[in-house]
């Protein structure tokens, strides 16, 4: 047996390929335990389970200290390190611990602008701040894993260059990320997930995170005729948040094409010159706040051809976000099924295999894998649907094909399959009418 374990360890990924395994430790809200004590006890847990097969989460513990003080221990992001599913020897890897407590009350919301006589009071807020992060609300966003490695590494590099005082006149970076793609693919959710993930990943450096959402449409509908001066006031308040060096600040500009499209319309004479002053003020303020090491500017766009070159050049990362892949769809459905089982709408609870576990057994059908393979088939059939639609389908499956307080998982999967078919049928009918 010892020889077999030794042979297995020799075949495991070496430290050079996976220099760090990230372990996220969710400390209970009421716990006052010291981080070092938590780290020591989690390390003991990992020593007892030193070979893992991908991402894994513990929520129940034999050790009383962990039971009292820790909600969960998660090995994360291992799927980003290797293409093929392989067991990982934790004793041959560097363990990076990220210990955090969630703001269990959820993010509070505060509008940044001041009301004046010239501002229409019933319009949507042009900017508001959500915080402090991390919170449970954004915590389980499935699509994040598909893009997190590049985005996380990008932010880590901006921090490294700032810490090492790299001359930004010689080597430039703008702290701007642009996520673009069709509507409903989860760009805004991905930005929020990135803010959540980075707040956790950098919890030893920043005490909390703040997410400031700027609504590009509201900048014009609400502040039209107020010129760029009100934009400047808004960013002065953002600057106050950035000045708190305990905070990691994320500025999210949704549908950024609205800014640059308006500037192009001004040049063509279709919009008054005041609109271009608003756009220029926003871009100038972005250039101002990027000098701070504790800020990340996140932007989204549905119509990339509307964005002018001046803004595109500011973006260090330009990531296309399309409809979810089959793997992402499987993860979305799996999270939905887990929620319905937790709420006992699907009853009795049954264990489902992850896609990685199915890959490791070669997708062989047996009593344990049968339901998970059915879910895999439904996921393949759902390819092409947006994340927004996918999250609705479990509700529609129940409403249209179950209509009972409880249902078995077999019955629900059949209903989900029918709901997917109906979605594509309705899409074809709509296309035929256009």
C-alpha positions as CSV (number, residue, x, y, z in Angstrom):
1,X,0.0,0.0,0.0
2,X,2.8,2.5,0.9
3,X,4.5,1.7,-2.4
4,X,1.3,2.4,-4.3
5,X,0.9,5.7,-2.5
6,X,4.5,6.6,-3.3
7,X,4.0,5.8,-7.0
8,X,0.9,7.9,-7.0
9,X,2.7,10.9,-5.5
10,X,5.5,10.7,-8.1
11,X,2.8,11.0,-10.8
12,X,1.2,14.1,-9.2
13,X,1.7,17.6,-10.5
14,X,5.0,19.1,-9.3
15,X,5.4,22.3,-7.4
16,X,6.8,24.0,-10.5
17,X,3.5,23.4,-12.3
18,X,1.2,24.4,-9.4
19,X,3.3,26.7,-7.1
20,X,0.4,27.4,-4.8
21,X,-2.9,25.8,-3.8
22,X,-5.3,28.4,-2.6
23,X,-7.4,27.5,0.4
24,X,-10.3,29.8,1.3
25,X,-11.3,29.6,5.0
26,X,-14.7,31.1,5.8
27,X,-14.5,32.1,9.5
28,X,-17.9,32.2,11.3
29,X,-19.3,35.6,11.8
30,X,-19.3,35.4,15.6
31,X,-15.8,33.9,15.9
32,X,-13.0,35.8,17.6
33,X,-10.3,33.2,17.0
34,X,-6.9,34.4,15.8
35,X,-6.0,33.8,12.2
36,X,-2.9,31.9,13.2
37,X,-4.9,29.5,15.3
38,X,-7.3,29.0,12.5
39,X,-4.5,28.4,10.0
40,X,-2.9,25.9,12.3
41,X,-6.0,23.8,12.7
42,X,-6.9,24.0,9.0
43,X,-3.3,22.8,8.2
44,X,-4.0,19.8,10.4
45,X,-7.1,19.1,8.4
46,X,-5.2,19.3,5.2
47,X,-2.5,17.0,6.5
48,X,-5.1,14.3,7.1
49,X,-6.5,14.7,3.6
50,X,-3.3,15.5,1.7
51,X,-4.4,14.1,-1.7
52,X,-7.3,15.9,-3.4
53,X,-9.0,15.5,-6.7
54,X,-9.7,19.1,-7.7
55,X,-11.7,21.7,-5.9
56,X,-13.2,20.5,-2.6
57,X,-15.1,22.0,0.3
58,X,-15.4,20.8,3.9
59,X,-18.4,22.1,5.9
60,X,-18.4,19.5,8.7
61,X,-15.3,18.9,11.0
62,X,-14.3,16.4,13.6
63,X,-12.1,19.0,15.3
64,X,-14.2,21.1,17.9
65,X,-12.1,24.2,17.2
66,X,-13.0,24.2,13.5
67,X,-16.6,23.4,14.3
68,X,-16.9,26.4,16.6
69,X,-15.0,28.9,14.4
70,X,-15.1,27.9,10.8
71,X,-18.1,27.7,8.4
72,X,-16.2,26.1,5.5
73,X,-12.7,25.2,4.2
74,X,-12.5,25.3,0.4
75,X,-9.6,24.2,-1.9
76,X,-10.3,26.5,-4.9
77,X,-9.1,27.2,-8.4
78,X,-7.3,23.9,-9.0
79,X,-9.2,23.4,-12.2
80,X,-7.4,26.5,-13.6
81,X,-3.9,25.0,-13.1
82,X,-4.1,21.8,-15.2
83,X,-6.0,20.9,-18.3
84,X,-6.6,17.2,-17.4
85,X,-8.1,16.2,-14.1
86,X,-5.3,14.9,-11.9
87,X,-5.0,14.3,-8.2
88,X,-3.0,16.9,-6.3
89,X,-0.5,16.2,-3.5
90,X,-0.9,19.0,-1.0
91,X,2.4,18.0,0.7
92,X,4.2,18.9,-2.5
93,X,2.5,22.3,-2.9
94,X,2.7,25.7,-1.2
95,X,-0.6,26.4,0.6
96,X,-1.9,29.9,0.4
97,X,-4.5,30.5,3.1
98,X,-7.2,33.2,2.7
99,X,-9.2,33.6,5.9
100,X,-12.2,35.8,5.8
101,X,-15.5,36.6,7.4
102,X,-18.6,37.5,5.4
103,X,-20.7,40.5,5.9
104,X,-23.8,38.4,6.6
105,X,-26.2,41.3,6.4
106,X,-25.4,41.7,2.7
107,X,-24.1,44.9,1.0
108,X,-25.5,48.2,2.2
109,X,-26.2,50.7,-0.6
110,X,-25.4,54.4,-0.5
111,X,-26.0,57.0,-3.3
112,X,-22.9,59.1,-4.0
113,X,-24.4,62.2,-5.6
114,X,-25.9,65.1,-3.8
115,X,-29.4,66.3,-4.8
116,X,-29.6,69.8,-6.2
117,X,-32.4,71.8,-7.7
118,X,-31.4,70.9,-11.2
119,X,-31.4,67.2,-10.6
120,X,-34.6,65.3,-11.2
121,X,-35.2,63.5,-8.0
122,X,-37.1,60.5,-9.3
123,X,-34.4,59.3,-11.7
124,X,-32.2,56.3,-11.0
125,X,-29.0,57.0,-9.1
126,X,-26.1,57.6,-11.3
127,X,-23.7,56.0,-8.8
128,X,-23.9,54.1,-5.6
129,X,-21.6,52.1,-3.4
130,X,-22.1,48.5,-2.2
131,X,-20.1,47.4,0.8
132,X,-18.4,46.2,2.8
133,X,-17.3,43.1,0.9
134,X,-17.1,40.2,1.0
135,X,-20.8,39.3,1.3
136,X,-22.8,36.2,0.7
137,X,-24.8,37.7,-2.1
138,X,-22.1,37.5,-4.7
139,X,-20.3,34.5,-3.3
140,X,-21.5,31.6,-5.4
141,X,-21.2,33.0,-9.0
142,X,-20.5,29.9,-11.1
143,X,-19.2,31.6,-14.2
144,X,-16.3,33.2,-12.4
145,X,-14.0,30.2,-12.5
146,X,-13.8,30.3,-16.3
147,X,-12.1,33.7,-16.4
148,X,-10.7,34.1,-12.9
149,X,-7.2,33.0,-13.4
150,X,-6.3,35.8,-16.0
151,X,-8.2,38.5,-14.1
152,X,-6.7,37.5,-10.7
153,X,-3.2,37.3,-12.1
154,X,-3.7,40.7,-13.7
155,X,-4.7,42.4,-10.5
156,X,-1.8,40.7,-8.6
157,X,0.6,42.1,-11.1
158,X,-0.7,45.6,-10.7
159,X,-0.1,45.4,-7.0
160,X,3.4,44.0,-7.4
161,X,4.4,46.7,-9.8
162,X,3.0,49.4,-7.5
163,X,4.7,47.8,-4.4
164,X,8.0,47.7,-6.3
165,X,7.6,51.4,-7.5
166,X,7.9,50.5,-11.2
167,X,8.0,53.8,-13.1
168,X,4.6,54.0,-14.8
169,X,6.0,56.5,-17.3
170,X,8.2,53.7,-18.7
171,X,5.8,50.8,-18.2
172,X,2.1,51.7,-18.2
173,X,-0.9,50.0,-16.7
174,X,-4.3,51.6,-16.2
175,X,-6.1,49.2,-13.8
176,X,-9.0,49.0,-16.3
177,X,-10.7,45.8,-17.3
178,X,-13.2,45.7,-20.1
179,X,-15.6,42.7,-20.3
180,X,-17.6,42.7,-23.6
181,X,-20.1,40.4,-25.3
182,X,-23.9,39.9,-25.9
183,X,-26.5,40.8,-23.3
184,X,-27.3,38.3,-20.6
185,X,-23.9,36.5,-20.5
186,X,-23.1,37.6,-17.0
187,X,-20.6,40.4,-17.5
188,X,-21.9,42.5,-14.6
189,X,-22.2,39.4,-12.4
190,X,-18.6,38.5,-13.3
191,X,-17.4,41.9,-12.3
192,X,-19.1,41.6,-8.9
193,X,-17.7,38.1,-8.5
194,X,-14.2,39.4,-9.3
195,X,-14.7,42.1,-6.6
196,X,-15.8,39.4,-4.1
197,X,-13.0,37.0,-5.0
198,X,-10.2,39.6,-4.9
199,X,-11.5,40.9,-1.5
200,X,-11.1,37.4,-0.2
201,X,-7.8,36.7,-1.9
202,X,-6.3,39.9,-0.5
203,X,-7.9,39.8,2.9
204,X,-4.5,39.8,4.6
205,X,-3.8,43.1,2.9
206,X,-7.1,44.9,2.8
207,X,-9.7,44.8,5.6
208,X,-12.7,45.0,3.3
209,X,-13.8,45.9,-0.2
210,X,-16.1,48.5,-1.7
211,X,-18.0,48.2,-5.0
212,X,-19.1,51.5,-6.6
213,X,-21.5,51.0,-9.5
214,X,-21.8,53.9,-12.0
215,X,-24.8,53.8,-14.3
216,X,-23.7,55.3,-17.6
217,X,-27.3,55.9,-18.8
218,X,-28.1,57.8,-15.6
219,X,-25.2,60.1,-16.1
220,X,-26.9,61.6,-19.1
221,X,-30.6,61.2,-18.1
222,X,-30.1,62.6,-14.6
223,X,-27.2,65.1,-15.0
224,X,-27.9,66.4,-18.4
225,X,-27.2,70.2,-18.5
226,X,-25.2,69.9,-15.2
227,X,-22.0,69.4,-17.2
228,X,-18.9,67.6,-16.0
229,X,-18.8,69.4,-12.7
230,X,-21.2,66.9,-11.0
231,X,-19.2,64.0,-12.4
232,X,-16.2,65.5,-10.7
233,X,-18.1,65.8,-7.4
234,X,-19.1,62.1,-7.7
235,X,-15.5,61.1,-8.2
236,X,-14.4,63.2,-5.3
237,X,-16.5,61.0,-3.1
238,X,-15.0,57.9,-4.8
239,X,-11.6,59.4,-4.0
240,X,-12.6,59.6,-0.3
241,X,-13.3,55.8,-0.3
242,X,-9.9,55.2,-2.1
243,X,-8.1,57.3,0.6
244,X,-9.0,54.6,3.1
245,X,-6.0,52.3,2.6
246,X,-7.8,49.5,4.5
247,X,-10.3,49.3,1.6
248,X,-9.9,47.6,-1.8
249,X,-12.1,49.7,-4.1
250,X,-13.8,48.5,-7.3
251,X,-15.4,51.1,-9.7
252,X,-17.9,49.3,-12.0
253,X,-19.0,51.2,-15.1
254,X,-21.8,49.2,-16.7
255,X,-22.6,49.6,-20.4
256,X,-19.6,51.9,-20.9
257,X,-20.4,52.2,-24.6
258,X,-23.0,54.8,-23.5
259,X,-20.2,57.2,-22.6
260,X,-18.2,56.9,-25.8
261,X,-21.3,56.6,-28.0
262,X,-22.5,60.0,-26.7
263,X,-19.1,61.5,-27.4
264,X,-19.3,60.3,-31.0
265,X,-22.8,61.7,-31.3
266,X,-21.6,65.1,-30.1
267,X,-18.9,65.2,-32.7
268,X,-21.5,64.4,-35.4
269,X,-23.7,67.3,-34.0
270,X,-26.5,65.0,-32.8
271,X,-26.0,65.8,-29.1
272,X,-25.4,69.1,-27.3
273,X,-21.8,69.9,-26.3
274,X,-22.6,69.4,-22.6
275,X,-22.8,65.7,-23.1
276,X,-19.2,65.5,-24.3
277,X,-18.1,67.4,-21.2
278,X,-19.7,64.7,-19.1
279,X,-17.9,61.9,-21.0
280,X,-14.5,63.7,-20.9
281,X,-14.9,64.3,-17.2
282,X,-15.5,60.6,-16.5
283,X,-12.5,59.6,-18.6
284,X,-10.3,62.2,-16.9
285,X,-11.3,61.1,-13.5
286,X,-10.6,57.4,-14.4
287,X,-7.1,58.6,-15.3
288,X,-6.8,60.3,-11.9
289,X,-7.9,57.4,-9.7
290,X,-5.8,54.7,-11.5
291,X,-2.7,56.1,-9.8
292,X,-3.9,54.5,-6.5
293,X,-2.8,50.9,-5.9
294,X,-6.1,49.9,-4.1
295,X,-8.5,50.6,-6.9
296,X,-9.6,48.4,-9.9
297,X,-11.8,49.9,-12.7
298,X,-14.2,47.3,-14.1
299,X,-16.3,48.1,-17.3
300,X,-18.8,46.2,-19.3
301,X,-20.1,46.6,-22.9
302,X,-22.8,45.0,-25.0
303,X,-21.9,46.8,-28.2
304,X,-18.1,47.0,-28.6
305,X,-18.2,48.8,-32.0
306,X,-19.7,51.8,-30.2
307,X,-16.6,52.2,-28.0
308,X,-14.1,54.7,-29.3
309,X,-10.4,54.0,-29.5
310,X,-9.6,56.4,-26.6
311,X,-11.4,54.2,-24.1
312,X,-10.4,50.9,-25.6
313,X,-6.7,51.9,-25.3
314,X,-7.3,52.5,-21.5
315,X,-8.3,48.9,-21.0
316,X,-5.4,46.6,-20.0
317,X,-7.6,43.4,-20.2
318,X,-10.3,43.1,-22.9
319,X,-12.2,39.8,-22.3
320,X,-15.0,38.5,-24.5
321,X,-17.8,37.0,-22.4
322,X,-20.0,34.7,-24.5
323,X,-22.7,32.3,-23.6
324,X,-21.7,29.8,-20.9
325,X,-19.8,26.7,-22.0
326,X,-21.3,23.2,-21.3
327,X,-19.0,22.9,-18.3
328,X,-20.3,26.2,-16.9
329,X,-23.9,25.3,-17.6
330,X,-23.4,22.0,-15.7
331,X,-22.1,24.0,-12.7
332,X,-25.0,26.5,-12.9
333,X,-27.6,23.6,-13.0
334,X,-25.8,21.8,-10.2
335,X,-25.9,24.9,-7.9
336,X,-29.6,25.3,-8.7
337,X,-30.4,21.6,-7.8
338,X,-28.4,21.9,-4.6
339,X,-30.5,24.9,-3.6
340,X,-33.8,23.2,-4.4
341,X,-32.6,20.1,-2.4
342,X,-31.7,22.4,0.5
343,X,-35.1,23.9,0.4
344,X,-36.7,20.4,0.1
345,X,-38.5,21.2,-3.1
346,X,-36.5,18.4,-4.5
347,X,-36.8,15.6,-2.0
348,X,-35.3,13.3,-0.9
349,X,-31.8,14.7,-1.2
350,X,-29.4,12.7,-3.5
351,X,-25.7,13.1,-4.1
352,X,-24.8,14.4,-7.6
353,X,-21.3,14.0,-9.0
354,X,-19.4,17.0,-10.3
355,X,-18.4,17.2,-13.9
356,X,-14.8,16.6,-12.8
357,X,-15.8,13.4,-11.0
358,X,-17.6,12.2,-14.1
359,X,-14.5,12.8,-16.1
360,X,-12.4,10.8,-13.7
361,X,-14.7,7.8,-14.0
362,X,-14.8,8.1,-17.8
363,X,-18.5,9.0,-17.9
364,X,-19.4,5.4,-17.1
365,X,-23.0,4.9,-16.1
366,X,-23.8,3.2,-12.9
367,X,-26.3,3.7,-10.0
368,X,-24.1,6.5,-8.6
369,X,-23.5,8.4,-11.8
370,X,-26.8,7.9,-13.6
371,X,-28.5,11.2,-12.5
372,X,-25.3,13.2,-13.0
373,X,-25.0,11.9,-16.5
374,X,-28.6,12.9,-17.2
375,X,-27.7,16.4,-16.0
376,X,-24.7,16.4,-18.3
377,X,-26.9,15.6,-21.2
378,X,-29.3,18.4,-20.3
379,X,-26.3,20.7,-20.1
380,X,-25.1,19.9,-23.6
381,X,-28.6,20.4,-24.9
382,X,-28.7,23.8,-23.2
383,X,-25.6,25.1,-25.0
384,X,-26.3,28.5,-26.6
385,X,-28.6,29.8,-23.8
386,X,-27.5,32.8,-21.8
387,X,-26.7,32.7,-18.1
388,X,-29.7,34.9,-17.5
389,X,-32.0,32.3,-19.2
390,X,-30.3,29.3,-17.5
391,X,-31.0,30.7,-14.1
392,X,-34.7,31.0,-14.9
393,X,-35.1,27.5,-16.3
394,X,-35.3,25.6,-12.9
395,X,-38.2,27.9,-11.9
396,X,-39.9,27.4,-15.3
397,X,-39.4,23.7,-15.1
398,X,-41.3,23.6,-11.8
399,X,-44.0,26.0,-12.9
400,X,-44.7,24.4,-16.2
401,X,-44.1,20.7,-15.6
402,X,-44.1,19.9,-11.8
403,X,-46.6,22.1,-10.0
404,X,-46.3,20.2,-6.7
405,X,-44.7,21.1,-3.4
406,X,-42.0,18.4,-3.7
407,X,-40.6,16.4,-6.5
408,X,-38.0,13.7,-6.8
409,X,-34.7,14.6,-8.5
410,X,-35.5,12.2,-11.4
411,X,-38.9,14.0,-11.9
412,X,-37.3,17.4,-11.8
413,X,-34.6,16.6,-14.3
414,X,-37.2,15.4,-16.7
415,X,-39.1,18.7,-16.2
416,X,-35.8,20.6,-16.7
417,X,-35.2,18.8,-20.0
418,X,-38.7,19.7,-21.2
419,X,-38.1,23.4,-20.2
420,X,-34.9,23.5,-22.2
421,X,-36.7,22.1,-25.3
422,X,-39.5,24.7,-24.8
423,X,-37.0,27.5,-24.6
424,X,-35.5,26.6,-28.0
425,X,-38.9,26.2,-29.5
426,X,-39.9,29.7,-28.4
427,X,-36.7,31.1,-29.7
428,X,-37.3,29.7,-33.1
429,X,-40.9,31.1,-33.2
430,X,-39.6,34.5,-32.2
431,X,-37.0,34.4,-34.9
432,X,-39.6,33.5,-37.5
433,X,-41.6,36.5,-36.5
434,X,-38.8,39.0,-36.9
